[in-house]
């Protein structure tokens, strides 16, 4: 008889625990995933280089008077800028260095552009994966407690 009353008491207790456990649903966990927007690299296009023509007169000791007369007769203001042979060589080397520098800058800008394009693709892929995970979590939470137990 004692065993029977213990079994009845345990059965009642078990029934009460099951009923109260089923009546209170656990809190649902809400997951929200927002896409990450990366700022885009905005670089203005470089202006097209439109160089003006420059006339060079080679003035030597032999043609000094002839060049002077030609310039005076042109009716323009007269000014002489002169370079030594070494100065002219340095001017050419400076232009060559400037051209190399511009090519290096173009390569750096190209690398930045490629980096941002690749990172944009990576961000798009990560955002798509996050959206899929969010939709999957939403479907899972819509099933409810018993739907998750069955699965």
The 8 nearest C-alpha neighbors of each residue, nearest first, counted from 0:
[[1, 3, 2, 4, 5, 6, 7, 8],
 [2, 0, 4, 3, 5, 6, 7, 8],
 [1, 3, 5, 0, 4, 6, 7, 8],
 [2, 4, 0, 6, 1, 5, 7, 8],
 [3, 5, 7, 1, 6, 2, 8, 0],
 [6, 4, 8, 2, 3, 7, 9, 1],
 [5, 7, 3, 9, 4, 8, 10, 2],
 [8, 6, 4, 10, 5, 9, 11, 3],
 [9, 7, 5, 11, 10, 6, 4, 12],
 [8, 10, 12, 6, 11, 7, 13, 5],
 [9, 11, 7, 13, 8, 12, 6, 14],
 [12, 10, 14, 8, 13, 9, 7, 15],
 [11, 13, 9, 15, 10, 14, 8, 16],
 [12, 14, 10, 16, 11, 15, 9, 17],
 [15, 13, 11, 17, 12, 16, 18, 10],
 [14, 16, 12, 18, 13, 17, 19, 11],
 [15, 17, 13, 19, 14, 18, 20, 12],
 [18, 16, 20, 14, 15, 19, 21, 13],
 [19, 17, 15, 21, 20, 16, 14, 22],
 [18, 20, 22, 16, 21, 17, 15, 23],
 [21, 19, 17, 18, 22, 23, 16, 24],
 [22, 20, 18, 19, 23, 17, 24, 16],
 [21, 23, 19, 20, 18, 24, 17, 25],
 [22, 24, 21, 20, 25, 19, 18, 26],
 [25, 23, 22, 26, 21, 144, 20, 27],
 [26, 24, 27, 23, 144, 28, 20, 21],
 [25, 27, 28, 24, 23, 29, 144, 140],
 [28, 26, 29, 25, 140, 24, 143, 141],
 [27, 29, 26, 30, 140, 25, 136, 137],
 [28, 30, 27, 31, 137, 140, 136, 26],
 [31, 29, 28, 32, 133, 136, 137, 132],
 [32, 30, 33, 29, 133, 130, 129, 137],
 [31, 33, 133, 129, 34, 30, 130, 132],
 [32, 34, 35, 31, 126, 130, 129, 36],
 [35, 33, 126, 36, 32, 129, 130, 127],
 [34, 36, 37, 33, 126, 122, 123, 125],
 [37, 35, 34, 38, 122, 123, 39, 119],
 [36, 38, 39, 35, 119, 122, 118, 40],
 [39, 37, 36, 40, 41, 119, 115, 35],
 [38, 40, 41, 37, 115, 119, 36, 116],
 [39, 41, 42, 38, 115, 112, 111, 116],
 [42, 40, 39, 43, 38, 44, 112, 115],
 [41, 43, 40, 44, 45, 108, 112, 39],
 [44, 42, 45, 41, 46, 40, 108, 47],
 [43, 45, 42, 46, 47, 41, 108, 105],
 [46, 44, 43, 47, 48, 42, 105, 108],
 [47, 45, 48, 44, 49, 43, 50, 42],
 [46, 48, 49, 45, 44, 50, 43, 51],
 [47, 49, 50, 46, 45, 51, 44, 101],
 [50, 48, 47, 51, 46, 52, 45, 53],
 [51, 49, 48, 52, 53, 47, 46, 54],
 [52, 50, 53, 49, 48, 54, 47, 55],
 [51, 53, 50, 54, 49, 55, 48, 56],
 [52, 54, 55, 51, 50, 56, 49, 57],
 [55, 53, 56, 52, 57, 51, 70, 80],
 [54, 56, 57, 53, 58, 52, 80, 81],
 [57, 55, 58, 54, 66, 59, 70, 79],
 [56, 58, 55, 59, 66, 62, 63, 81],
 [57, 59, 63, 56, 62, 66, 60, 61],
 [58, 60, 61, 62, 63, 57, 66, 64],
 [59, 61, 63, 62, 58, 64, 57, 65],
 [60, 62, 59, 63, 64, 58, 65, 66],
 [63, 61, 65, 59, 64, 60, 58, 66],
 [64, 62, 60, 66, 65, 58, 59, 61],
 [63, 65, 67, 66, 62, 68, 61, 60],
 [66, 64, 68, 62, 67, 63, 69, 61],
 [65, 67, 69, 63, 68, 64, 62, 70],
 [68, 66, 64, 70, 65, 69, 63, 71],
 [67, 69, 71, 65, 70, 66, 72, 64],
 [70, 68, 66, 72, 67, 71, 65, 73],
 [71, 69, 73, 67, 72, 68, 66, 77],
 [70, 72, 68, 73, 69, 74, 67, 77],
 [71, 73, 69, 74, 70, 68, 75, 67],
 [72, 74, 70, 71, 75, 69, 68, 76],
 [75, 73, 72, 71, 76, 70, 77, 69],
 [74, 76, 73, 77, 71, 70, 72, 78],
 [77, 75, 78, 74, 71, 70, 73, 79],
 [76, 78, 75, 79, 70, 71, 74, 67],
 [79, 77, 76, 80, 75, 70, 81, 71],
 [78, 80, 81, 77, 58, 56, 82, 67],
 [81, 79, 78, 82, 56, 77, 55, 58],
 [80, 82, 79, 83, 58, 86, 87, 57],
 [83, 81, 86, 87, 84, 80, 85, 90],
 [82, 84, 86, 85, 87, 81, 88, 89],
 [83, 85, 87, 86, 88, 82, 89, 81],
 [84, 86, 88, 83, 87, 89, 82, 90],
 [87, 85, 83, 89, 82, 88, 84, 90],
 [88, 86, 90, 84, 89, 85, 82, 83],
 [87, 89, 85, 91, 86, 90, 84, 92],
 [90, 88, 92, 86, 91, 87, 93, 85],
 [89, 91, 87, 93, 88, 92, 86, 94],
 [92, 90, 94, 88, 89, 93, 95, 87],
 [91, 93, 95, 89, 94, 90, 96, 88],
 [94, 92, 96, 90, 95, 91, 89, 97],
 [95, 93, 97, 91, 92, 96, 98, 90],
 [94, 96, 92, 98, 93, 97, 91, 99],
 [97, 95, 93, 99, 98, 94, 92, 100],
 [98, 96, 94, 100, 95, 99, 93, 101],
 [97, 99, 95, 101, 96, 100, 94, 102],
 [100, 98, 102, 96, 97, 101, 103, 95],
 [101, 99, 97, 103, 102, 98, 96, 104],
 [102, 100, 104, 98, 103, 99, 105, 97],
 [101, 103, 105, 99, 100, 104, 106, 98],
 [104, 102, 106, 100, 105, 101, 99, 107],
 [103, 105, 107, 101, 106, 102, 108, 100],
 [106, 104, 102, 108, 103, 107, 109, 101],
 [105, 107, 109, 103, 104, 108, 110, 102],
 [108, 106, 104, 110, 109, 105, 103, 111],
 [107, 109, 111, 105, 110, 106, 112, 104],
 [108, 110, 106, 112, 107, 111, 105, 113],
 [109, 111, 107, 113, 108, 112, 114, 106],
 [112, 110, 114, 108, 109, 113, 115, 107],
 [111, 113, 109, 115, 110, 114, 108, 116],
 [112, 114, 110, 116, 111, 115, 109, 117],
 [115, 113, 111, 117, 112, 116, 110, 118],
 [114, 116, 118, 112, 117, 113, 119, 111],
 [115, 117, 119, 113, 114, 118, 112, 120],
 [118, 116, 120, 114, 119, 115, 113, 121],
 [117, 119, 121, 115, 120, 116, 114, 122],
 [118, 120, 122, 116, 121, 117, 115, 123],
 [119, 121, 123, 117, 118, 122, 124, 116],
 [122, 120, 118, 124, 119, 123, 125, 117],
 [123, 121, 125, 119, 124, 120, 126, 118],
 [122, 124, 120, 126, 121, 125, 119, 127],
 [123, 125, 121, 127, 122, 126, 120, 128],
 [126, 124, 122, 128, 127, 123, 129, 121],
 [125, 127, 129, 34, 123, 128, 124, 122],
 [126, 128, 130, 124, 125, 129, 123, 131],
 [129, 127, 131, 125, 130, 126, 132, 124],
 [130, 128, 126, 132, 131, 127, 133, 125],
 [129, 131, 133, 127, 128, 132, 126, 134],
 [132, 130, 128, 134, 133, 129, 135, 127],
 [133, 131, 135, 129, 130, 134, 136, 128],
 [132, 134, 130, 136, 131, 135, 129, 137],
 [135, 133, 137, 131, 136, 132, 130, 138],
 [134, 136, 132, 138, 133, 137, 131, 139],
 [137, 135, 139, 133, 134, 138, 132, 140],
 [136, 138, 134, 140, 139, 135, 133, 141],
 [139, 137, 141, 135, 136, 140, 134, 142],
 [140, 138, 136, 137, 141, 142, 135, 147],
 [139, 141, 137, 142, 138, 143, 136, 27],
 [142, 140, 138, 143, 139, 137, 146, 136],
 [143, 141, 146, 140, 139, 147, 138, 144],
 [144, 142, 146, 141, 145, 140, 147, 139],
 [143, 145, 147, 146, 148, 142, 24, 25],
 [146, 144, 148, 147, 143, 149, 142, 150],
 [145, 147, 142, 149, 143, 148, 144, 150],
 [146, 148, 150, 144, 145, 149, 142, 143],
 [149, 147, 145, 146, 150, 144, 143, 142],
 [148, 150, 146, 147, 145, 144, 142, 143],
 [149, 147, 148, 146, 145, 142, 139, 144]]
